[in-house]
């Protein structure tokens, strides 16, 4: 008897998702205030949005855990970057690397340069300048868009305050984004 590789991948993703949710709850994500409710509710919605867009499993898992190390815009961390193997053991190495990359982004430096071929990307944890490959920049952009669209969908005040700025940024990133992400930007911000 052979196992369908797609079914195996689906089972692994389901297990990783359950493990990630368990870790997020254990670290208090359900009690941390976030626009539109709790951090846990936000992380779940980002995961769901990425799933609706057809993102691959590692990107969806990274979306679910994207704030684990805190971010440039939300400093509250659930885990420490010196113990990255802890999150990697739950969601997998690729997804954890995306979480670290996302969390480590120095936004004011990196956002305007994201579409440049081999454009510089600054790691806020180490102050290192990186030259991320296209796939990593695409994954990052997709998670970022899902994150920000969730926030402005759930909080009309933030949409009114930051919607145009986000539309300008995401318009500059269109070449990095999937069709479903582009459609969501149009539906939400225009």
C-alpha positions in Angstrom: 0.0 0.0 0.0 1.3 3.4 -1.0 0.5 6.7 0.6 -0.5 9.6 -1.6 2.2 12.3 -1.0 -0.5 15.0 -1.1 -2.4 13.3 1.8 0.9 13.0 3.7 1.6 16.7 3.2 -1.9 17.6 4.3 -1.6 15.5 7.5 1.8 17.0 8.3 0.3 20.5 7.8 -2.7 19.7 10.0 -0.4 18.4 12.7 1.9 21.5 12.4 -1.1 23.8 12.5 -2.5 22.1 15.6 1.0 22.2 17.3 1.4 25.9 16.4 -2.0 26.8 17.9 -1.1 24.9 21.0 2.2 26.7 21.3 0.6 30.1 20.6 -2.1 29.5 23.3 0.6 28.3 25.8 2.5 31.5 25.2 -0.5 33.7 25.9 -1.5 34.8 22.4 -5.1 34.4 23.3 -4.8 37.1 26.1 -2.6 39.6 24.2 -4.7 42.6 22.9 -4.4 43.2 19.2 -6.5 45.4 16.8 -9.7 43.5 16.3 -9.5 41.3 19.4 -6.6 39.1 20.5 -3.3 38.3 18.8 -4.4 34.7 18.5 -7.6 35.6 16.7 -5.5 37.8 14.3 -3.0 35.0 13.7 -5.8 32.6 12.9 -7.4 35.0 10.4 -4.1 35.6 8.6 -3.6 31.9 8.3 -7.2 31.5 6.9 -6.6 34.3 4.4 -3.4 32.8 3.2 -5.2 29.5 2.9 -8.0 31.1 0.8 -5.3 32.6 -1.4 -3.9 29.1 -2.1 -0.5 29.8 -0.4 1.7 26.8 0.1 1.8 25.1 3.5 5.0 26.8 4.8 3.6 30.2 4.0 0.3 29.5 5.7 2.2 28.2 8.8 4.4 31.2 8.8 1.3 33.4 8.6 -0.1 31.6 11.6 3.1 32.2 13.6 4.3 35.5 12.0 4.3 37.5 15.3 6.0 34.8 17.3 9.2 36.8 17.7 7.4 40.2 17.6 7.6 42.5 14.6 8.8 46.0 13.8 5.2 47.1 14.2 4.1 44.8 17.1 7.0 44.3 19.5 5.3 41.8 21.9 7.1 38.5 21.4 5.9 35.0 22.3 9.3 33.4 21.8 13.0 34.4 21.7 15.0 34.4 18.5 17.9 32.7 20.4 15.6 29.6 20.7 14.4 29.4 17.1 14.6 25.6 17.0 11.6 25.5 19.4 9.3 27.0 16.8 11.0 25.1 13.9 10.3 21.8 15.7 6.5 22.7 15.6 6.0 24.3 12.2 9.0 23.1 10.2 12.3 24.7 9.2 11.1 26.6 6.1 8.1 28.1 7.9 10.2 29.1 10.9 12.7 30.8 8.6 9.8 32.8 7.1 8.6 33.8 10.5 12.1 34.9 11.5 12.5 36.8 8.2 9.1 38.5 8.7 9.7 39.4 12.3 13.2 40.6 11.6 12.2 43.1 8.9 13.3 46.7 9.5 10.2 48.0 7.7 11.2 51.6 7.0 14.4 50.3 5.4 13.2 47.2 3.7 9.6 47.9 2.4 10.7 50.5 -0.2 13.4 48.2 -1.6 11.5 44.9 -1.6 10.8 44.9 -5.4 14.4 45.6 -6.3 16.3 42.7 -7.8 18.4 41.4 -4.9 17.4 44.6 -3.1 18.8 45.1 0.4 16.7 43.9 3.3 17.7 44.9 6.8 17.4 42.4 9.7 16.3 44.5 12.8 17.6 41.9 15.2 21.2 41.9 13.8 21.4 45.0 11.7 22.6 42.8 8.9 21.9 43.7 5.3 20.5 40.7 3.4 19.9 40.0 -0.3 16.9 37.8 -0.2 16.0 35.7 -3.3 12.8 36.4 -5.2 10.8 33.5 -3.6 11.5 34.8 -0.1 10.5 38.3 -1.0 7.3 37.0 -2.6 6.5 35.0 0.5 7.2 37.9 2.7 5.0 40.3 0.7 2.1 37.8 0.7 2.3 37.4 4.5 2.6 41.2 5.0 -0.4 41.8 2.8 -2.5 39.2 4.6 -1.5 40.7 7.9 -2.3 44.3 7.1 -5.5 43.5 5.2 -6.8 41.5 8.2 -6.1 44.5 10.5 -7.8 47.1 8.3 -10.8 44.7 7.6 -11.4 44.2 11.3 -10.7 47.8 12.3 -12.3 50.5 10.2 -10.5 53.3 12.1 -7.1 51.9 11.1 -8.4 51.4 7.5 -9.3 55.1 7.4 -6.0 56.1 8.9 -3.6 53.8 6.9 -5.6 52.5 4.0 -4.2 54.9 1.3 -0.6 54.3 2.6 -1.1 50.6 2.4 -2.6 50.8 -1.0 0.4 52.8 -2.3 2.8 50.3 -0.8 1.0 47.2 -2.0 0.6 48.7 -5.5 4.4 49.0 -5.6 4.6 45.3 -4.7 2.0 44.0 -7.2 4.7 42.1 -9.1 5.5 40.1 -6.0 1.9 39.1 -5.1 -0.4 36.3 -6.1 -3.6 37.1 -8.1 -5.8 36.3 -5.0 -3.7 38.8 -2.9 -4.0 41.4 -5.6 -7.8 40.9 -5.7 -8.0 41.2 -2.0 -6.1 44.5 -2.0 -8.4 45.8 -4.6 -11.6 44.7 -2.8 -10.4 46.0 0.6 -8.5 49.2 -0.2 -10.0 50.7 -3.3 
